[in-house]
Amino acid sequence: MAGSLVLVGFMGAGKSSALPDVLDTDALLEDQLQMSIASFFAAYGEAKFRRREESVVLRALRSGAPVVALGGGSLGSQAVREALREHTVAWLGVSAETAWERAVGGDRPLASDRDAFTALHAEREPVYAAVADAFLPEADPGLVQRALSALRALGGAPAGTKLVWARSAGGEYPVYVGRGIAGSVLPGAGDGRAFLVTDEHVGPLYAARMRGTHHAITIAAGEEHKTLQSAEQVWRELAREGMGHGDHVVALGGGVVGDLAGFCAATYQRGVAVVQVPTTVVAQVDSAYGGKTGVDLPEAKNYVGAYHQPSAVIADVDTLTTLPPAEHAAGFAEVLKTALIAGGSLWERVSCGAALDERVVLDCARTKLEVVAADERDGGLRQVLNLGHTVGHAIETVTAYRRYRHGEAVALGLLAALRLSDAGELREQVSELLAAAELPTRLDGAVAAEAVVAATRLDKKRRGDEVPFVLVAAPGDVRFGERVASDALLAAVTELRAT
Ligand SMILES: NC(=O)c1ccc[n+]([C@@H]2O[C@H](COP(=O)([O-])OP(=O)(O)OC[C@H]3O[C@@H](n4cnc5c(N)ncnc54)[C@H](O)[C@@H]3O)[C@@H](O)[C@H]2O)c1
């Protein structure tokens, strides 16, 4: 691996106890200062402390120690941030609440006032994000150890490859985002023989890159083939080729391949491993993560499926270069949805027309994974990911999955959701962004608004007669489970035909 593995993060993240034999710069400092950090702070102030800290941290980073844990504030030094470029940097997340619980009552000099502590946490998060090669969620005691082989693999992966450690009730797995990594053999990317599932467009472009494929299965491309018939084709071919439990499926393609191959993996012999290798914007920013798999029925979208977390996701942004422009645009709708959910810097960049690069892919993946970590099975928070999808899915169903790409239908669904949110100005802004991306902002006049409204009642989140909606007060302020009057819904869909 390149340099040391350097653990960064806010106080209380558990850096010094994350692995055995961590070189802890706070402990080194206290040795050198011959007093506690709190006493030094009290006697000489923060500025003097930071100068001493910088020299100790720079020395630790030159020491060749396999694992170094940095004090939470040491990234304030530009020299330290520059020195980190030679190393693999893992950011251990911790919420402000947990950090406070761990720090309060101790002798940490910056943990005496709760509001100042929370503000400091918010101020430092972007600093950690800017230097991180790997993003780890709030750590349980064994987490960094379990992620270690994936972390070490970053050192040998193409420059710029990032790792997000995904964790939810159903399991944990590495997510790699980078360029030129589709064929790489990375930790988590499956045991035994690889059974590739791809579609007729993606296979000829990328299947040959997938090293170690034992057998490749090609399905017809497109939403209209996300069916039980295609699933049966895959199940039967896996059976004929003798796939067993020690082997794994590799889903190489867009959301259709990912959902379908994931569903086949969830059900074949009651469950085998699947590695997701997403190749569309939709799949790289959204569908490859979180373990929802399934197929459509003619009656309704995504009606048969299973939760089945992947054993790894490898998102190679280079594969997007061959994506047809219309598919690229369709992906932008999911990016916009994610940015509306996340708010903050992701919304700022996306709403200013930032390029759809690996940073946007990474931030969308992190946003989705955070939501899934809190609620894997749609019991609550995960429903926010459905923003724009209630009307979007209804449009797809009513038009038999042929008239609109998934992302295009979501674009229209977002506009309806923003009208229902009474967020007229934001709707206007989103409409302009969608139009600039050459996405539809107007529903085909041949599609009856009443039929779309009727199809929303098939939404899987319906409880009794109520279809809960996701509404947006402002970017980053999204609410799920909201009631919407049927005449308001009809008006919002009818407006789509008129605008
Ligand atoms: N599971 C989830 O959480 C989730 C989330 C969002 C969307 N989805 C699902 O994702 C599906 C939509 O996915 P999609 O938009 O990726 O569609 P898709 O998989 O149909 O791909 C779009 C088209 O692009 C082609 N293609 C894919 N990668 C390519 C590449 N790199 N170069 C050239 N062509 C390429 C495909 O062959 C296809 O023709 C929908 O079924 C939707 O329900 C699932």
The ligand as an SDF file (V2000), in Angstrom:
LIG
                    3D

 44 48  0  0  0  0  0  0  0  0999 V2000
  -32.4620   -0.7630   -6.9530 N   0  0  0  0  0  0  0  0  0  0  0  0
  -32.5790    0.5220   -6.7680 C   0  0  0  0  0  0  0  0  0  0  0  0
  -32.4310    1.0250   -5.6640 O   0  0  0  0  0  0  0  0  0  0  0  0
  -32.8890    1.4050   -7.9590 C   0  0  0  0  0  0  0  0  0  0  0  0
  -32.7240    2.7860   -7.8600 C   0  0  0  0  0  0  0  0  0  0  0  0
  -32.9290    3.5680   -9.0010 C   0  0  0  0  0  0  0  0  0  0  0  0
  -33.2770    2.9630  -10.2000 C   0  0  0  0  0  0  0  0  0  0  0  0
  -33.4350    1.6120  -10.2450 N   0  0  0  0  0  0  0  0  0  0  0  0
  -33.8000    0.9400  -11.5030 C   0  0  0  0  0  0  0  0  0  0  0  0
  -32.8060    1.1920  -12.4730 O   0  0  0  0  0  0  0  0  0  0  0  0
  -33.3760    1.0060  -13.7450 C   0  0  0  0  0  0  0  0  0  0  0  0
  -32.8720    2.0930  -14.6710 C   0  0  0  0  0  0  0  0  0  0  0  0
  -31.4810    1.9570  -14.8030 O   0  0  0  0  0  0  0  0  0  0  0  0
  -30.6690    2.6440  -16.0010 P   0  0  0  0  0  0  0  0  0  0  0  0
  -31.1570    4.0160  -16.1740 O   0  0  0  0  0  0  0  0  0  0  0  0
  -29.2430    2.4020  -15.7000 O   0  0  0  0  0  0  0  0  0  0  0  0
  -31.1720    1.8580  -17.2860 O   0  0  0  0  0  0  0  0  0  0  0  0
  -30.5940    0.6200  -18.1200 P   0  0  0  0  0  0  0  0  0  0  0  0
  -29.9700   -0.3730  -17.2430 O   0  0  0  0  0  0  0  0  0  0  0  0
  -31.7120    0.1910  -18.9850 O   0  0  0  0  0  0  0  0  0  0  0  0
  -29.4550    1.2530  -19.0200 O   0  0  0  0  0  0  0  0  0  0  0  0
  -29.8000    2.2070  -19.9800 C   0  0  0  0  0  0  0  0  0  0  0  0
  -29.2550    1.8450  -21.3670 C   0  0  0  0  0  0  0  0  0  0  0  0
  -27.8560    2.1360  -21.4090 O   0  0  0  0  0  0  0  0  0  0  0  0
  -27.1310    0.9870  -21.8590 C   0  0  0  0  0  0  0  0  0  0  0  0
  -25.8390    1.0550  -21.1960 N   0  0  0  0  0  0  0  0  0  0  0  0
  -25.5880    0.8130  -19.8990 C   0  0  0  0  0  0  0  0  0  0  0  0
  -24.3190    1.1310  -19.6120 N   0  0  0  0  0  0  0  0  0  0  0  0
  -23.7480    1.5490  -20.7580 C   0  0  0  0  0  0  0  0  0  0  0  0
  -22.4480    2.0320  -21.0740 C   0  0  0  0  0  0  0  0  0  0  0  0
  -21.5230    2.2060  -20.1390 N   0  0  0  0  0  0  0  0  0  0  0  0
  -22.1860    2.3610  -22.3590 N   0  0  0  0  0  0  0  0  0  0  0  0
  -23.1650    2.2520  -23.3050 C   0  0  0  0  0  0  0  0  0  0  0  0
  -24.4240    1.8340  -23.0350 N   0  0  0  0  0  0  0  0  0  0  0  0
  -24.7050    1.4930  -21.7840 C   0  0  0  0  0  0  0  0  0  0  0  0
  -28.0030   -0.1790  -21.5120 C   0  0  0  0  0  0  0  0  0  0  0  0
  -27.7360   -1.2840  -22.3180 O   0  0  0  0  0  0  0  0  0  0  0  0
  -29.4000    0.3890  -21.7540 C   0  0  0  0  0  0  0  0  0  0  0  0
  -29.6880    0.3130  -23.1230 O   0  0  0  0  0  0  0  0  0  0  0  0
  -34.8750    1.0330  -13.5540 C   0  0  0  0  0  0  0  0  0  0  0  0
  -35.3910   -0.2610  -13.7310 O   0  0  0  0  0  0  0  0  0  0  0  0
  -35.0500    1.4680  -12.1250 C   0  0  0  0  0  0  0  0  0  0  0  0
  -36.2100    0.9270  -11.5300 O   0  0  0  0  0  0  0  0  0  0  0  0
  -33.2450    0.8330   -9.1580 C   0  0  0  0  0  0  0  0  0  0  0  0
  1  2  1  0
  2  3  2  0
  2  4  1  0
  4  5  1  0
  4 44  2  0
  5  6  2  0
  6  7  1  0
  7  8  2  0
  8  9  1  0
  8 44  1  0
  9 10  1  0
  9 42  1  0
 10 11  1  0
 11 12  1  0
 11 40  1  0
 12 13  1  0
 13 14  1  0
 14 15  2  0
 14 16  1  0
 14 17  1  0
 17 18  1  0
 18 19  2  0
 18 20  1  0
 18 21  1  0
 21 22  1  0
 22 23  1  0
 23 24  1  0
 23 38  1  0
 24 25  1  0
 25 26  1  0
 25 36  1  0
 26 27  1  0
 26 35  1  0
 27 28  2  0
 28 29  1  0
 29 30  1  0
 29 35  2  0
 30 31  1  0
 30 32  2  0
 32 33  1  0
 33 34  2  0
 34 35  1  0
 36 37  1  0
 36 38  1  0
 38 39  1  0
 40 41  1  0
 40 42  1  0
 42 43  1  0
M  CHG  2   8   1  16  -1
M  END
$$$$
